[in-house]
Amino acid sequence: MPRRFLHRHQPPAAAARWLKAGLGATVAFVLIWFLGDAAGVPFIVAPLGASAVLVFGMPESPLSQPANVLGGHIVAAAISLIVDHLAPRGPIVLAVTVGAVIALLGLIRLTHPPAGATALVVMLTHPDWSFMFTPVIAGSLVLVLTAVLVHRLPPRLSYPLPIPEPPAERPSGGEDGGAKVVFGQVIGDPRPRSTDTDR
């Protein structure tokens, strides 16, 4: 049992991939810092560091896609700002807000783990409504656009992911031939099973 806590389930990858991920994150935060400095407002917030790990290190993950990065942070910031301005402050309200953000993001298929940290930042620091635009939207947007460009460099990776093909139609008669649709992909043999009448 203890070995389960120590086992590294993350598959190995080429060193060049992770070196490029580190370089990409470096470039992104330099840009975010200087853009914020030029605008006179902060573009950096702690949850973006976690987002960078995903968009540069694991661009194939559904949780790393632009819709999830931008949508996750925006929804989390919006909900937590509303709660922080309208509800009494306290540990129960903080905990319920973070839980609600996690549940809603899952329901609308915009799960992005760092967005949970965005909700926490709002509930702990009590920013004004401008927090939605800077640093949340501005920082997330620069991060995503930088990732799109960096992943064009070798070793090239597809980011954002292409839209998946629609699943094949199930054969009539209630038989699916053992095929299953998992995350939009057909697993198994989608052809209907043969019957005595087909022979």
C-alpha positions in Angstrom: 0.0 0.0 0.0 2.7 2.6 0.8 4.2 2.1 -2.6 1.1 3.5 -4.2 1.9 6.9 -2.6 5.5 6.8 -4.0 5.0 5.3 -7.5 5.4 7.9 -10.3 2.5 7.3 -12.7 3.7 10.1 -15.0 5.2 8.5 -18.1 8.7 9.4 -19.1 9.2 12.0 -21.8 12.1 13.4 -23.8 14.3 15.9 -22.0 13.9 18.3 -24.9 10.2 18.5 -24.3 10.6 19.6 -20.6 13.4 22.0 -21.4 11.1 23.6 -24.0 8.3 23.7 -21.4 10.6 25.5 -18.9 11.8 27.9 -21.6 8.2 28.6 -22.6 7.1 29.4 -19.1 10.1 31.7 -18.7 9.2 33.7 -21.8 5.6 33.8 -20.8 6.2 35.3 -17.4 8.7 37.8 -18.7 6.1 39.0 -21.2 3.4 39.0 -18.5 5.6 41.0 -16.1 6.6 43.6 -18.6 3.2 44.1 -20.1 1.8 44.6 -16.6 4.6 47.0 -15.8 3.9 49.0 -19.0 0.2 49.1 -18.2 0.8 50.0 -14.6 -1.3 47.1 -13.3 -0.3 43.6 -12.2 -0.7 40.9 -14.8 0.7 38.1 -12.6 -1.2 36.1 -10.0 0.0 32.9 -8.3 -2.5 30.5 -10.0 -0.9 31.3 -13.4 2.2 29.5 -12.2 0.2 26.3 -12.0 -1.5 27.0 -15.3 2.0 27.3 -16.9 2.8 23.8 -15.8 -0.2 22.5 -17.6 -0.1 24.5 -20.8 3.7 24.1 -21.4 4.3 20.8 -19.8 1.1 18.9 -20.6 -0.5 20.5 -23.6 -2.3 17.3 -24.6 -4.4 17.3 -21.5 -8.0 18.5 -21.9 -7.4 20.5 -18.7 -4.7 22.6 -20.5 -6.7 23.8 -23.4 -7.3 27.5 -24.0 -11.0 27.2 -23.2 -10.3 25.6 -19.9 -7.5 28.0 -19.0 -9.4 31.2 -19.8 -12.9 29.8 -19.0 -11.7 28.2 -15.7 -10.0 31.3 -14.4 -12.8 33.6 -15.5 -15.6 31.5 -14.0 -13.7 31.0 -10.8 -12.9 34.7 -10.5 -16.5 35.7 -11.3 -18.1 33.4 -8.7 -15.6 34.2 -6.0 -15.9 37.9 -6.6 -19.6 37.8 -6.4 -19.6 35.8 -3.2 -16.8 37.9 -1.6 -18.8 41.1 -2.2 -22.2 39.9 -1.3 -21.8 37.1 1.4 -20.3 37.3 4.9 -16.7 36.4 5.1 -15.5 33.3 6.9 -14.0 29.8 6.5 -17.3 28.2 5.7 -18.1 30.6 2.9 -14.5 30.3 1.6 -14.8 26.5 1.5 -18.2 26.4 -0.1 -17.1 28.9 -2.8 -14.1 26.8 -3.8 -16.3 23.6 -3.8 -18.9 25.3 -5.9 -16.3 26.5 -8.4 -14.9 22.9 -8.7 -18.4 21.5 -9.2 -19.5 24.1 -11.8 -16.3 23.9 -13.9 -16.8 20.1 -14.1 -20.4 20.5 -15.1 -19.7 22.9 -17.9 -16.6 20.9 -18.9 -14.1 23.7 -18.2 -12.1 22.1 -15.4 -8.8 23.8 -14.9 -7.2 22.9 -11.5 -5.4 26.2 -11.0 -8.8 27.9 -11.2 -9.5 26.6 -7.7 -6.5 28.6 -6.5 -7.9 31.7 -8.2 -11.1 31.3 -6.1 -8.9 31.0 -3.0 -6.9 34.1 -3.9 -10.1 36.1 -4.2 -11.6 34.9 -0.9 -8.3 35.5 1.0 -7.3 38.9 -0.5 -10.7 40.5 -1.3 -9.7 42.3 -4.5 -12.0 44.7 -6.4 -13.8 43.9 -9.6 -10.8 44.9 -11.7 -9.2 41.6 -10.6 -11.3 39.9 -13.3 -9.5 41.8 -16.1 -6.1 42.2 -14.6 -4.5 39.9 -13.7 -7.0 37.1 -14.5 -8.0 37.6 -18.1 -4.9 39.5 -19.2 -2.5 37.1 -17.6 -4.3 34.0 -18.8 -4.5 35.3 -22.4 -0.8 36.1 -22.6 0.0 32.6 -21.1 -2.2 30.8 -23.7 -0.9 32.9 -26.7 2.7 32.3 -25.7 2.0 28.5 -25.4 0.5 28.5 -28.9 3.7 30.0 -30.3 6.1 27.9 -28.2 4.5 24.6 -29.1 5.2 25.4 -32.8 8.9 25.0 -32.0 10.6 21.5 -32.1 9.7 19.1 -30.6 6.3 20.3 -32.0 3.2 19.6 -30.0 -0.4 20.1 -31.0 -1.8 23.1 -29.0 -4.6 23.6 -28.9 -5.9 20.1 -29.5 -7.8 19.5 -32.7 -11.6 19.2 -32.4 -12.3 15.4 -32.2 -14.3 13.6 -34.8 -17.9 12.9 -33.8 -18.5 9.4 -32.6 -19.8 6.9 -35.1 -23.6 6.3 -35.1 -24.7 3.2 -33.1 -26.2 0.4 -35.2 -29.9 0.0 -35.0 -31.6 -2.8 -33.1 -30.1 -2.0 -29.8 -26.8 -3.9 -30.5 -23.6 -1.8 -30.3 -21.2 -4.5 -31.4 -19.3 -4.0 -28.2 -18.3 -0.4 -29.1 -18.1 2.2 -26.4 -17.7 5.9 -26.7 -15.1 7.3 -24.3 -14.4 11.1 -24.3 -15.7 11.3 -27.9 -13.7 8.3 -29.2 -15.2 5.0 -30.2 -13.5 2.1 -28.4 -14.0 -1.4 -29.6 -15.6 -2.7 -32.8 -18.4 -0.4 -33.9 -19.7 -2.9 -36.4 -22.9 -4.7 -35.5 -22.6 -8.3 -34.4 -23.5 -10.9 -37.0 -26.7 -12.9 -36.4 -28.0 -16.2 -37.9 -30.1 -14.3 -40.3 -27.0 -12.6 -41.7 -25.3 -15.9 -42.5 
